[in-house]
Amino acid sequence: MAQQHHDLTDSAAAPAALPVTGEALAGYLRGQATEFLRALRLHRETGGGPNGSGGGTADAVAAARALRRSARRISGSLHTFRPLLDPGWSEEIRPELAWLSGTLALEHACESRLDRLLLALHRLSGATTVPTQTSGTGTGSGTGTGSGTAVSAAAPTTTAAPAAPTSAPTSASASASQRTAPQRATTTAPRPTPDRGNLTVGAAKAAALLDRQLTLARTRAHSTALQALGSSRFHAVADKVAVLASEVPLAPHAATTDPRPLATAAEERLTDAVAALPLVTAGHPYNAEALIHGLSPDPAPHPQDAPWHQVRLLLRLHRYALEVLHGSDAPLDVRLLSAGQALDRHRDASEAAAAAAQAARTPRIAPATAYALGVLHADQRHEVEAARYAFQRSWQKQTIGTGTS
């Protein structure tokens, strides 16, 4: 299908009367290096460093997020505009910044994934109170807002979950009796709803299993982050960023080279990657083929997800390139913003579905638990398809700029 792609830089190309050279890249990198050092100082002051105990405070979390944000932007800009930089220095620091950003993101990812799955279980089970986490992990902004009817329709399919193929009939019949008999519910007095009181037995045990597994993963990620922040490897990265804040090692020809062709190349890579996506399939709210494949016993990542994750990374690089070209005057492209948010939801739902499938492979779990995890997995795969549908709708809209950054 021929896709009609609009020029992503139309809204940003208007104020391009002034010449743009490698000095724009140098100024951007200096600004991001300064933000990195400021976030690092705040992270240490709030007890988030290797010797502190305040890693879970709001200030420490915000500082770690700012560290990741600046590290991503520096690394992404070094990748896009590497012909304008000293090649040896650029290739040395770029993977180190990617390592740091990824290491610091693991703990937050585990926490938000647990919140998302617990809220989804709470919603699917029909409970009226929000479930609490048993191990004291912080609450985040997990969004499990899928379609309940779609999940109900998918529940029989999820009985083929590999962890407990024999658990479906009993649990499915119990679930079906609850969903298909509204007249019985109207004649029965509502039961009390203590903290998870209305959760089914399978959903409650599934929540406990996910809580244990993801809390353990979060604890390990926290320890890994603390070790990374105290390592000589991190101190070497921080020293390089400190030098970058005052001196950017540009290539000799960078002062007279226009960086816009490099930004255009990044845009073209994004456009080509989007053109390769199955947007025809994504034009429908749900993709049954992806759901069926998701129930495969193969623990490998879902093959349909990788191209979408790649588009998310390329979209980020494109946004960073626009920031380099236009600095604080870069217009906020609502189309790119909504597309990026859809791809973020796609990534979160994909990883949550993988966590549910991994939990369902736990040996010797109860059949009701395996069934609940299968329904949860199907729900998150439907969230994946809903995010693809939202991206497809956003991408095909006209570019709208707000003029604010």
KEFIDREN-690400 format. One record per residue (C-alpha): residue in three letters; x, y, z; residue number from 1. Coordinates in steps of 0.5 Angstrom, whole numbers. Layout:
# residues N
<atom code="ALA" xx="X" yy="Y" zz="Z" pos="NUM"/>
...
***
This chain:
# residues 405
<atom code="MET" xx="0" yy="0" zz="0" pos="1"/>
<atom code="ALA" xx="3" yy="7" zz="-2" pos="2"/>
<atom code="GLN" xx="3" yy="11" zz="4" pos="3"/>
<atom code="GLN" xx="3" yy="19" zz="4" pos="4"/>
<atom code="HIS" xx="8" yy="22" zz="8" pos="5"/>
<atom code="HIS" xx="8" yy="29" zz="10" pos="6"/>
<atom code="ASP" xx="15" yy="33" zz="11" pos="7"/>
<atom code="LEU" xx="16" yy="33" zz="18" pos="8"/>
<atom code="THR" xx="21" yy="39" zz="18" pos="9"/>
<atom code="ASP" xx="16" yy="43" zz="14" pos="10"/>
<atom code="SER" xx="14" yy="47" zz="21" pos="11"/>
<atom code="ALA" xx="21" yy="47" zz="23" pos="12"/>
<atom code="ALA" xx="24" yy="50" zz="16" pos="13"/>
<atom code="ALA" xx="20" yy="57" zz="17" pos="14"/>
<atom code="PRO" xx="25" yy="60" zz="21" pos="15"/>
<atom code="ALA" xx="31" yy="57" zz="18" pos="16"/>
<atom code="ALA" xx="34" yy="64" zz="15" pos="17"/>
<atom code="LEU" xx="40" yy="64" zz="19" pos="18"/>
<atom code="PRO" xx="46" yy="60" zz="17" pos="19"/>
<atom code="VAL" xx="46" yy="53" zz="21" pos="20"/>
<atom code="THR" xx="53" yy="50" zz="22" pos="21"/>
<atom code="GLY" xx="57" yy="46" zz="27" pos="22"/>
<atom code="GLU" xx="57" yy="51" zz="32" pos="23"/>
<atom code="ALA" xx="49" yy="49" zz="33" pos="24"/>
<atom code="LEU" xx="51" yy="42" zz="35" pos="25"/>
<atom code="ALA" xx="57" yy="45" zz="39" pos="26"/>
<atom code="GLY" xx="52" yy="49" zz="43" pos="27"/>
<atom code="TYR" xx="47" yy="44" zz="44" pos="28"/>
<atom code="LEU" xx="52" yy="39" zz="46" pos="29"/>
<atom code="ARG" xx="54" yy="44" zz="51" pos="30"/>
<atom code="GLY" xx="47" yy="45" zz="54" pos="31"/>
<atom code="GLN" xx="46" yy="38" zz="55" pos="32"/>
<atom code="ALA" xx="52" yy="36" zz="58" pos="33"/>
<atom code="THR" xx="51" yy="42" zz="63" pos="34"/>
<atom code="GLU" xx="44" yy="39" zz="64" pos="35"/>
<atom code="PHE" xx="47" yy="32" zz="66" pos="36"/>
<atom code="LEU" xx="52" yy="35" zz="71" pos="37"/>
<atom code="ARG" xx="46" yy="39" zz="74" pos="38"/>
<atom code="ALA" xx="42" yy="33" zz="75" pos="39"/>
<atom code="LEU" xx="48" yy="29" zz="77" pos="40"/>
<atom code="ARG" xx="49" yy="34" zz="83" pos="41"/>
<atom code="LEU" xx="42" yy="33" zz="85" pos="42"/>
<atom code="HIS" xx="42" yy="26" zz="85" pos="43"/>
<atom code="ARG" xx="48" yy="26" zz="90" pos="44"/>
<atom code="GLU" xx="45" yy="31" zz="94" pos="45"/>
<atom code="THR" xx="38" yy="27" zz="95" pos="46"/>
<atom code="GLY" xx="42" yy="21" zz="97" pos="47"/>
<atom code="GLY" xx="41" yy="17" zz="90" pos="48"/>
<atom code="GLY" xx="48" yy="16" zz="89" pos="49"/>
<atom code="PRO" xx="52" yy="10" zz="91" pos="50"/>
<atom code="ASN" xx="53" yy="11" zz="98" pos="51"/>
<atom code="GLY" xx="46" yy="14" zz="99" pos="52"/>
<atom code="SER" xx="39" yy="11" zz="101" pos="53"/>
<atom code="GLY" xx="34" yy="16" zz="98" pos="54"/>
<atom code="GLY" xx="34" yy="12" zz="91" pos="55"/>
<atom code="GLY" xx="26" yy="12" zz="92" pos="56"/>
<atom code="THR" xx="25" yy="19" zz="94" pos="57"/>
<atom code="ALA" xx="21" yy="24" zz="89" pos="58"/>
<atom code="ASP" xx="28" yy="28" zz="88" pos="59"/>
<atom code="ALA" xx="32" yy="23" zz="87" pos="60"/>
<atom code="VAL" xx="27" yy="20" zz="82" pos="61"/>
<atom code="ALA" xx="27" yy="26" zz="78" pos="62"/>
<atom code="ALA" xx="34" yy="27" zz="78" pos="63"/>
<atom code="ALA" xx="35" yy="20" zz="75" pos="64"/>
<atom code="ARG" xx="30" yy="22" zz="70" pos="65"/>
<atom code="ALA" xx="34" yy="28" zz="68" pos="66"/>
<atom code="LEU" xx="40" yy="24" zz="68" pos="67"/>
<atom code="ARG" xx="37" yy="19" zz="63" pos="68"/>
<atom code="ARG" xx="34" yy="25" zz="59" pos="69"/>
<atom code="SER" xx="41" yy="29" zz="58" pos="70"/>
<atom code="ALA" xx="45" yy="22" zz="57" pos="71"/>
<atom code="ARG" xx="40" yy="20" zz="51" pos="72"/>
<atom code="ARG" xx="40" yy="27" zz="48" pos="73"/>
<atom code="ILE" xx="48" yy="27" zz="48" pos="74"/>
<atom code="SER" xx="48" yy="20" zz="45" pos="75"/>
<atom code="GLY" xx="43" yy="21" zz="40" pos="76"/>
<atom code="SER" xx="46" yy="27" zz="37" pos="77"/>
<atom code="LEU" xx="53" yy="24" zz="37" pos="78"/>
<atom code="HIS" xx="50" yy="18" zz="33" pos="79"/>
<atom code="THR" xx="46" yy="23" zz="28" pos="80"/>
<atom code="PHE" xx="52" yy="28" zz="27" pos="81"/>
<atom code="ARG" xx="58" yy="24" zz="28" pos="82"/>
<atom code="PRO" xx="61" yy="27" zz="21" pos="83"/>
<atom code="LEU" xx="61" yy="33" zz="25" pos="84"/>
<atom code="LEU" xx="65" yy="31" zz="31" pos="85"/>
<atom code="ASP" xx="72" yy="28" zz="32" pos="86"/>
<atom code="PRO" xx="71" yy="20" zz="30" pos="87"/>
<atom code="GLY" xx="75" yy="17" zz="36" pos="88"/>
<atom code="TRP" xx="72" yy="21" zz="41" pos="89"/>
<atom code="SER" xx="65" yy="20" zz="39" pos="90"/>
<atom code="GLU" xx="65" yy="13" zz="38" pos="91"/>
<atom code="GLU" xx="68" yy="12" zz="45" pos="92"/>
<atom code="ILE" xx="63" yy="16" zz="49" pos="93"/>
<atom code="ARG" xx="57" yy="14" zz="45" pos="94"/>
<atom code="PRO" xx="56" yy="7" zz="47" pos="95"/>
<atom code="GLU" xx="58" yy="9" zz="55" pos="96"/>
<atom code="LEU" xx="52" yy="14" zz="55" pos="97"/>
<atom code="ALA" xx="47" yy="9" zz="52" pos="98"/>
<atom code="TRP" xx="50" yy="4" zz="57" pos="99"/>
<atom code="LEU" xx="49" yy="9" zz="63" pos="100"/>
<atom code="SER" xx="42" yy="11" zz="60" pos="101"/>
<atom code="GLY" xx="39" yy="4" zz="60" pos="102"/>
<atom code="THR" xx="42" yy="2" zz="67" pos="103"/>
<atom code="LEU" xx="39" yy="8" zz="70" pos="104"/>
<atom code="ALA" xx="32" yy="6" zz="66" pos="105"/>
<atom code="LEU" xx="31" yy="-1" zz="69" pos="106"/>
<atom code="GLU" xx="29" yy="0" zz="76" pos="107"/>
<atom code="HIS" xx="24" yy="5" zz="73" pos="108"/>
<atom code="ALA" xx="21" yy="0" zz="68" pos="109"/>
<atom code="CYS" xx="20" yy="-6" zz="73" pos="110"/>
<atom code="GLU" xx="16" yy="-1" zz="78" pos="111"/>
<atom code="SER" xx="12" yy="2" zz="72" pos="112"/>
<atom code="ARG" xx="11" yy="-5" zz="69" pos="113"/>
<atom code="LEU" xx="9" yy="-8" zz="76" pos="114"/>
<atom code="ASP" xx="4" yy="-2" zz="77" pos="115"/>
<atom code="ARG" xx="1" yy="-3" zz="70" pos="116"/>
<atom code="LEU" xx="0" yy="-11" zz="71" pos="117"/>
<atom code="LEU" xx="-3" yy="-10" zz="77" pos="118"/>
<atom code="LEU" xx="-8" yy="-5" zz="75" pos="119"/>
<atom code="ALA" xx="-10" yy="-9" zz="69" pos="120"/>
<atom code="LEU" xx="-11" yy="-15" zz="74" pos="121"/>
<atom code="HIS" xx="-15" yy="-11" zz="78" pos="122"/>
<atom code="ARG" xx="-19" yy="-8" zz="72" pos="123"/>
<atom code="LEU" xx="-20" yy="-15" zz="69" pos="124"/>
<atom code="SER" xx="-23" yy="-18" zz="75" pos="125"/>
<atom code="GLY" xx="-28" yy="-13" zz="76" pos="126"/>
<atom code="ALA" xx="-26" yy="-11" zz="83" pos="127"/>
<atom code="THR" xx="-28" yy="-4" zz="86" pos="128"/>
<atom code="THR" xx="-22" yy="-2" zz="90" pos="129"/>
<atom code="VAL" xx="-15" yy="-1" zz="87" pos="130"/>
<atom code="PRO" xx="-10" yy="-7" zz="89" pos="131"/>
<atom code="THR" xx="-4" yy="-5" zz="93" pos="132"/>
<atom code="GLN" xx="3" yy="-8" zz="92" pos="133"/>
<atom code="THR" xx="5" yy="-13" zz="98" pos="134"/>
<atom code="SER" xx="12" yy="-11" zz="98" pos="135"/>
<atom code="GLY" xx="12" yy="-3" zz="98" pos="136"/>
<atom code="THR" xx="14" yy="-1" zz="91" pos="137"/>
<atom code="GLY" xx="12" yy="6" zz="89" pos="138"/>
<atom code="THR" xx="6" yy="7" zz="85" pos="139"/>
<atom code="GLY" xx="7" yy="10" zz="78" pos="140"/>
<atom code="SER" xx="3" yy="12" zz="72" pos="141"/>
<atom code="GLY" xx="2" yy="5" zz="70" pos="142"/>
<atom code="THR" xx="-4" yy="5" zz="64" pos="143"/>
<atom code="GLY" xx="-8" yy="-1" zz="64" pos="144"/>
<atom code="THR" xx="-14" yy="2" zz="60" pos="145"/>
<atom code="GLY" xx="-16" yy="-3" zz="55" pos="146"/>
<atom code="SER" xx="-22" yy="-5" zz="52" pos="147"/>
<atom code="GLY" xx="-26" yy="-10" zz="57" pos="148"/>
<atom code="THR" xx="-30" yy="-13" zz="52" pos="149"/>
<atom code="ALA" xx="-24" yy="-15" zz="47" pos="150"/>
<atom code="VAL" xx="-21" yy="-18" zz="53" pos="151"/>
<atom code="SER" xx="-27" yy="-22" zz="55" pos="152"/>
<atom code="ALA" xx="-27" yy="-24" zz="48" pos="153"/>
<atom code="ALA" xx="-20" yy="-26" zz="48" pos="154"/>
<atom code="ALA" xx="-21" yy="-30" zz="54" pos="155"/>
<atom code="PRO" xx="-22" yy="-37" zz="51" pos="156"/>
<atom code="THR" xx="-16" yy="-36" zz="47" pos="157"/>
<atom code="THR" xx="-12" yy="-35" zz="52" pos="158"/>
<atom code="THR" xx="-13" yy="-42" zz="55" pos="159"/>
<atom code="ALA" xx="-8" yy="-44" zz="51" pos="160"/>
<atom code="ALA" xx="-3" yy="-41" zz="55" pos="161"/>
<atom code="PRO" xx="3" yy="-46" zz="55" pos="162"/>
<atom code="ALA" xx="4" yy="-46" zz="63" pos="163"/>
<atom code="ALA" xx="-3" yy="-49" zz="64" pos="164"/>
<atom code="PRO" xx="-6" yy="-52" zz="58" pos="165"/>
<atom code="THR" xx="-11" yy="-56" zz="63" pos="166"/>
<atom code="SER" xx="-13" yy="-50" zz="67" pos="167"/>
<atom code="ALA" xx="-18" yy="-47" zz="62" pos="168"/>
<atom code="PRO" xx="-24" yy="-51" zz="63" pos="169"/>
<atom code="THR" xx="-25" yy="-50" zz="70" pos="170"/>
<atom code="SER" xx="-23" yy="-42" zz="70" pos="171"/>
<atom code="ALA" xx="-26" yy="-40" zz="64" pos="172"/>
<atom code="SER" xx="-33" yy="-43" zz="66" pos="173"/>
<atom code="ALA" xx="-33" yy="-40" zz="73" pos="174"/>
<atom code="SER" xx="-31" yy="-33" zz="69" pos="175"/>
<atom code="ALA" xx="-36" yy="-34" zz="64" pos="176"/>
<atom code="SER" xx="-42" yy="-35" zz="69" pos="177"/>
<atom code="GLN" xx="-40" yy="-29" zz="72" pos="178"/>
<atom code="ARG" xx="-40" yy="-25" zz="66" pos="179"/>
<atom code="THR" xx="-46" yy="-28" zz="63" pos="180"/>
<atom code="ALA" xx="-51" yy="-28" zz="68" pos="181"/>
<atom code="PRO" xx="-53" yy="-20" zz="70" pos="182"/>
<atom code="GLN" xx="-60" yy="-22" zz="72" pos="183"/>
<atom code="ARG" xx="-56" yy="-26" zz="78" pos="184"/>
<atom code="ALA" xx="-52" yy="-20" zz="80" pos="185"/>
<atom code="THR" xx="-58" yy="-16" zz="81" pos="186"/>
<atom code="THR" xx="-62" yy="-20" zz="85" pos="187"/>
<atom code="THR" xx="-55" yy="-22" zz="90" pos="188"/>
<atom code="ALA" xx="-53" yy="-17" zz="95" pos="189"/>
<atom code="PRO" xx="-46" yy="-14" zz="93" pos="190"/>
<atom code="ARG" xx="-41" yy="-17" zz="97" pos="191"/>
<atom code="PRO" xx="-36" yy="-13" zz="101" pos="192"/>
<atom code="THR" xx="-30" yy="-11" zz="98" pos="193"/>
<atom code="PRO" xx="-24" yy="-11" zz="102" pos="194"/>
<atom code="ASP" xx="-17" yy="-9" zz="99" pos="195"/>
<atom code="ARG" xx="-17" yy="-15" zz="93" pos="196"/>
<atom code="GLY" xx="-23" yy="-18" zz="96" pos="197"/>
<atom code="ASN" xx="-27" yy="-18" zz="90" pos="198"/>
<atom code="LEU" xx="-21" yy="-21" zz="86" pos="199"/>
<atom code="THR" xx="-22" yy="-28" zz="83" pos="200"/>
<atom code="VAL" xx="-17" yy="-33" zz="86" pos="201"/>
<atom code="GLY" xx="-13" yy="-34" zz="80" pos="202"/>
<atom code="ALA" xx="-12" yy="-26" zz="79" pos="203"/>
<atom code="ALA" xx="-10" yy="-25" zz="87" pos="204"/>
<atom code="LYS" xx="-5" yy="-31" zz="86" pos="205"/>
<atom code="ALA" xx="-3" yy="-28" zz="79" pos="206"/>
<atom code="ALA" xx="-2" yy="-21" zz="82" pos="207"/>
<atom code="ALA" xx="2" yy="-24" zz="88" pos="208"/>
<atom code="LEU" xx="7" yy="-28" zz="83" pos="209"/>
<atom code="LEU" xx="8" yy="-22" zz="79" pos="210"/>
<atom code="ASP" xx="9" yy="-18" zz="85" pos="211"/>
<atom code="ARG" xx="15" yy="-23" zz="87" pos="212"/>
<atom code="GLN" xx="18" yy="-23" zz="81" pos="213"/>
<atom code="LEU" xx="18" yy="-16" zz="79" pos="214"/>
<atom code="THR" xx="20" yy="-13" zz="86" pos="215"/>
<atom code="LEU" xx="26" yy="-18" zz="85" pos="216"/>
<atom code="ALA" xx="28" yy="-15" zz="78" pos="217"/>
<atom code="ARG" xx="27" yy="-8" zz="81" pos="218"/>
<atom code="THR" xx="31" yy="-9" zz="87" pos="219"/>
<atom code="ARG" xx="37" yy="-12" zz="83" pos="220"/>
<atom code="ALA" xx="36" yy="-6" zz="78" pos="221"/>
<atom code="HIS" xx="37" yy="-2" zz="84" pos="222"/>
<atom code="SER" xx="43" yy="-5" zz="86" pos="223"/>
<atom code="THR" xx="46" yy="-5" zz="79" pos="224"/>
<atom code="ALA" xx="45" yy="2" zz="78" pos="225"/>
<atom code="LEU" xx="48" yy="4" zz="85" pos="226"/>
<atom code="GLN" xx="54" yy="0" zz="83" pos="227"/>
<atom code="ALA" xx="54" yy="3" zz="76" pos="228"/>
<atom code="LEU" xx="54" yy="10" zz="79" pos="229"/>
<atom code="GLY" xx="60" yy="8" zz="84" pos="230"/>
<atom code="SER" xx="64" yy="5" zz="78" pos="231"/>
<atom code="SER" xx="70" yy="7" zz="75" pos="232"/>
<atom code="ARG" xx="67" yy="7" zz="68" pos="233"/>
<atom code="PHE" xx="61" yy="12" zz="70" pos="234"/>
<atom code="HIS" xx="66" yy="17" zz="73" pos="235"/>
<atom code="ALA" xx="70" yy="16" zz="66" pos="236"/>
<atom code="VAL" xx="63" yy="18" zz="63" pos="237"/>
<atom code="ALA" xx="62" yy="24" zz="68" pos="238"/>
<atom code="ASP" xx="69" yy="26" zz="67" pos="239"/>
<atom code="LYS" xx="68" yy="26" zz="59" pos="240"/>
<atom code="VAL" xx="61" yy="30" zz="60" pos="241"/>
<atom code="ALA" xx="64" yy="35" zz="64" pos="242"/>
<atom code="VAL" xx="70" yy="37" zz="59" pos="243"/>
<atom code="LEU" xx="64" yy="37" zz="54" pos="244"/>
<atom code="ALA" xx="60" yy="42" zz="58" pos="245"/>
<atom code="SER" xx="66" yy="47" zz="56" pos="246"/>
<atom code="GLU" xx="69" yy="44" zz="50" pos="247"/>
<atom code="VAL" xx="66" yy="40" zz="44" pos="248"/>
<atom code="PRO" xx="71" yy="36" zz="40" pos="249"/>
<atom code="LEU" xx="68" yy="38" zz="33" pos="250"/>
<atom code="ALA" xx="71" yy="36" zz="26" pos="251"/>
<atom code="PRO" xx="76" yy="41" zz="23" pos="252"/>
<atom code="HIS" xx="71" yy="42" zz="17" pos="253"/>
<atom code="ALA" xx="65" yy="43" zz="22" pos="254"/>
<atom code="ALA" xx="65" yy="50" zz="23" pos="255"/>
<atom code="THR" xx="63" yy="51" zz="16" pos="256"/>
<atom code="THR" xx="59" yy="45" zz="15" pos="257"/>
<atom code="ASP" xx="51" yy="45" zz="15" pos="258"/>
<atom code="PRO" xx="48" yy="40" zz="19" pos="259"/>
<atom code="ARG" xx="41" yy="40" zz="16" pos="260"/>
<atom code="PRO" xx="43" yy="34" zz="11" pos="261"/>
<atom code="LEU" xx="45" yy="30" zz="17" pos="262"/>
<atom code="ALA" xx="38" yy="31" zz="20" pos="263"/>
<atom code="THR" xx="34" yy="30" zz="14" pos="264"/>
<atom code="ALA" xx="38" yy="23" zz="13" pos="265"/>
<atom code="ALA" xx="35" yy="22" zz="20" pos="266"/>
<atom code="GLU" xx="28" yy="24" zz="18" pos="267"/>
<atom code="GLU" xx="29" yy="19" zz="12" pos="268"/>
<atom code="ARG" xx="31" yy="13" zz="16" pos="269"/>
<atom code="LEU" xx="25" yy="14" zz="20" pos="270"/>
<atom code="THR" xx="20" yy="15" zz="14" pos="271"/>
<atom code="ASP" xx="23" yy="9" zz="11" pos="272"/>
<atom code="ALA" xx="22" yy="5" zz="17" pos="273"/>
<atom code="VAL" xx="15" yy="7" zz="18" pos="274"/>
<atom code="ALA" xx="14" yy="5" zz="11" pos="275"/>
<atom code="ALA" xx="16" yy="-2" zz="12" pos="276"/>
<atom code="LEU" xx="11" yy="-2" zz="18" pos="277"/>
<atom code="PRO" xx="4" yy="-6" zz="17" pos="278"/>
<atom code="LEU" xx="0" yy="0" zz="17" pos="279"/>
<atom code="VAL" xx="-6" yy="-3" zz="14" pos="280"/>
<atom code="THR" xx="-6" yy="-9" zz="19" pos="281"/>
<atom code="ALA" xx="-5" yy="-3" zz="24" pos="282"/>
<atom code="GLY" xx="-11" yy="1" zz="21" pos="283"/>
<atom code="HIS" xx="-16" yy="-4" zz="25" pos="284"/>
<atom code="PRO" xx="-16" yy="-4" zz="32" pos="285"/>
<atom code="TYR" xx="-14" yy="-11" zz="34" pos="286"/>
<atom code="ASN" xx="-9" yy="-16" zz="30" pos="287"/>
<atom code="ALA" xx="-11" yy="-23" zz="32" pos="288"/>
<atom code="GLU" xx="-5" yy="-26" zz="29" pos="289"/>
<atom code="ALA" xx="-1" yy="-22" zz="33" pos="290"/>
<atom code="LEU" xx="-5" yy="-25" zz="39" pos="291"/>
<atom code="ILE" xx="-5" yy="-32" zz="37" pos="292"/>
<atom code="HIS" xx="3" yy="-32" zz="36" pos="293"/>
<atom code="GLY" xx="4" yy="-29" zz="43" pos="294"/>
<atom code="LEU" xx="1" yy="-35" zz="46" pos="295"/>
<atom code="SER" xx="7" yy="-39" zz="43" pos="296"/>
<atom code="PRO" xx="11" yy="-43" zz="48" pos="297"/>
<atom code="ASP" xx="17" yy="-40" zz="45" pos="298"/>
<atom code="PRO" xx="20" yy="-35" zz="50" pos="299"/>
<atom code="ALA" xx="23" yy="-30" zz="44" pos="300"/>
<atom code="PRO" xx="21" yy="-23" zz="44" pos="301"/>
<atom code="HIS" xx="15" yy="-22" zz="39" pos="302"/>
<atom code="PRO" xx="17" yy="-22" zz="32" pos="303"/>
<atom code="GLN" xx="12" yy="-16" zz="30" pos="304"/>
<atom code="ASP" xx="14" yy="-12" zz="36" pos="305"/>
<atom code="ALA" xx="22" yy="-11" zz="34" pos="306"/>
<atom code="PRO" xx="20" yy="-6" zz="28" pos="307"/>
<atom code="TRP" xx="16" yy="-2" zz="32" pos="308"/>
<atom code="HIS" xx="21" yy="-1" zz="37" pos="309"/>
<atom code="GLN" xx="26" yy="1" zz="32" pos="310"/>
<atom code="VAL" xx="21" yy="6" zz="29" pos="311"/>
<atom code="ARG" xx="21" yy="9" zz="36" pos="312"/>
<atom code="LEU" xx="28" yy="10" zz="37" pos="313"/>
<atom code="LEU" xx="29" yy="13" zz="30" pos="314"/>
<atom code="LEU" xx="23" yy="18" zz="32" pos="315"/>
<atom code="ARG" xx="27" yy="20" zz="38" pos="316"/>
<atom code="LEU" xx="33" yy="21" zz="34" pos="317"/>
<atom code="HIS" xx="29" yy="25" zz="29" pos="318"/>
<atom code="ARG" xx="26" yy="30" zz="35" pos="319"/>
<atom code="TYR" xx="33" yy="31" zz="38" pos="320"/>
<atom code="ALA" xx="36" yy="33" zz="31" pos="321"/>
<atom code="LEU" xx="30" yy="38" zz="30" pos="322"/>
<atom code="GLU" xx="33" yy="40" zz="37" pos="323"/>
<atom code="VAL" xx="40" yy="41" zz="35" pos="324"/>
<atom code="LEU" xx="38" yy="45" zz="29" pos="325"/>
<atom code="HIS" xx="33" yy="50" zz="32" pos="326"/>
<atom code="GLY" xx="35" yy="50" zz="40" pos="327"/>
<atom code="SER" xx="30" yy="53" zz="45" pos="328"/>
<atom code="ASP" xx="26" yy="56" zz="39" pos="329"/>
<atom code="ALA" xx="24" yy="49" zz="36" pos="330"/>
<atom code="PRO" xx="16" yy="48" zz="35" pos="331"/>
<atom code="LEU" xx="13" yy="43" zz="38" pos="332"/>
<atom code="ASP" xx="10" yy="38" zz="33" pos="333"/>
<atom code="VAL" xx="4" yy="35" zz="36" pos="334"/>
<atom code="ARG" xx="4" yy="30" zz="30" pos="335"/>
<atom code="LEU" xx="10" yy="28" zz="32" pos="336"/>
<atom code="LEU" xx="9" yy="28" zz="40" pos="337"/>
<atom code="SER" xx="2" yy="24" zz="39" pos="338"/>
<atom code="ALA" xx="6" yy="19" zz="35" pos="339"/>
<atom code="GLY" xx="11" yy="18" zz="40" pos="340"/>
<atom code="GLN" xx="6" yy="17" zz="46" pos="341"/>
<atom code="ALA" xx="3" yy="12" zz="42" pos="342"/>
<atom code="LEU" xx="10" yy="8" zz="41" pos="343"/>
<atom code="ASP" xx="11" yy="9" zz="48" pos="344"/>
<atom code="ARG" xx="5" yy="6" zz="50" pos="345"/>
<atom code="HIS" xx="6" yy="0" zz="45" pos="346"/>
<atom code="ARG" xx="13" yy="-1" zz="48" pos="347"/>
<atom code="ASP" xx="10" yy="-1" zz="55" pos="348"/>
<atom code="ALA" xx="5" yy="-6" zz="53" pos="349"/>
<atom code="SER" xx="9" yy="-11" zz="49" pos="350"/>
<atom code="GLU" xx="14" yy="-11" zz="55" pos="351"/>
<atom code="ALA" xx="8" yy="-12" zz="60" pos="352"/>
<atom code="ALA" xx="5" yy="-18" zz="56" pos="353"/>
<atom code="ALA" xx="12" yy="-21" zz="56" pos="354"/>
<atom code="ALA" xx="13" yy="-21" zz="63" pos="355"/>
<atom code="ALA" xx="6" yy="-24" zz="64" pos="356"/>
<atom code="ALA" xx="8" yy="-29" zz="59" pos="357"/>
<atom code="GLN" xx="14" yy="-31" zz="63" pos="358"/>
<atom code="ALA" xx="10" yy="-31" zz="70" pos="359"/>
<atom code="ALA" xx="6" yy="-36" zz="66" pos="360"/>
<atom code="ARG" xx="12" yy="-41" zz="65" pos="361"/>
<atom code="THR" xx="13" yy="-41" zz="72" pos="362"/>
<atom code="PRO" xx="13" yy="-49" zz="74" pos="363"/>
<atom code="ARG" xx="8" yy="-52" zz="78" pos="364"/>
<atom code="ILE" xx="3" yy="-46" zz="79" pos="365"/>
<atom code="ALA" xx="-4" yy="-47" zz="80" pos="366"/>
<atom code="PRO" xx="-9" yy="-48" zz="74" pos="367"/>
<atom code="ALA" xx="-13" yy="-41" zz="76" pos="368"/>
<atom code="THR" xx="-7" yy="-37" zz="76" pos="369"/>
<atom code="ALA" xx="-4" yy="-39" zz="70" pos="370"/>
<atom code="TYR" xx="-11" yy="-38" zz="67" pos="371"/>
<atom code="ALA" xx="-11" yy="-31" zz="70" pos="372"/>
<atom code="LEU" xx="-4" yy="-30" zz="67" pos="373"/>
<atom code="GLY" xx="-6" yy="-32" zz="60" pos="374"/>
<atom code="VAL" xx="-12" yy="-27" zz="60" pos="375"/>
<atom code="LEU" xx="-7" yy="-21" zz="63" pos="376"/>
<atom code="HIS" xx="-3" yy="-23" zz="57" pos="377"/>
<atom code="ALA" xx="-8" yy="-23" zz="52" pos="378"/>
<atom code="ASP" xx="-11" yy="-16" zz="55" pos="379"/>
<atom code="GLN" xx="-4" yy="-13" zz="54" pos="380"/>
<atom code="ARG" xx="-3" yy="-16" zz="47" pos="381"/>
<atom code="HIS" xx="-9" yy="-12" zz="45" pos="382"/>
<atom code="GLU" xx="-6" yy="-6" zz="48" pos="383"/>
<atom code="VAL" xx="-1" yy="-7" zz="44" pos="384"/>
<atom code="GLU" xx="-5" yy="-7" zz="38" pos="385"/>
<atom code="ALA" xx="-9" yy="-1" zz="40" pos="386"/>
<atom code="ALA" xx="-3" yy="3" zz="41" pos="387"/>
<atom code="ARG" xx="-1" yy="1" zz="34" pos="388"/>
<atom code="TYR" xx="-8" yy="3" zz="31" pos="389"/>
<atom code="ALA" xx="-7" yy="10" zz="35" pos="390"/>
<atom code="PHE" xx="0" yy="11" zz="32" pos="391"/>
<atom code="GLN" xx="-3" yy="10" zz="25" pos="392"/>
<atom code="ARG" xx="-8" yy="15" zz="26" pos="393"/>
<atom code="SER" xx="-3" yy="20" zz="29" pos="394"/>
<atom code="TRP" xx="2" yy="19" zz="23" pos="395"/>
<atom code="GLN" xx="-3" yy="20" zz="17" pos="396"/>
<atom code="LYS" xx="-5" yy="27" zz="20" pos="397"/>
<atom code="GLN" xx="-3" yy="33" zz="17" pos="398"/>
<atom code="THR" xx="3" yy="36" zz="21" pos="399"/>
<atom code="ILE" xx="1" yy="41" zz="26" pos="400"/>
<atom code="GLY" xx="6" yy="46" zz="30" pos="401"/>
<atom code="THR" xx="4" yy="50" zz="36" pos="402"/>
<atom code="GLY" xx="10" yy="55" zz="36" pos="403"/>
<atom code="THR" xx="12" yy="53" zz="43" pos="404"/>
<atom code="SER" xx="18" yy="48" zz="46" pos="405"/>
***
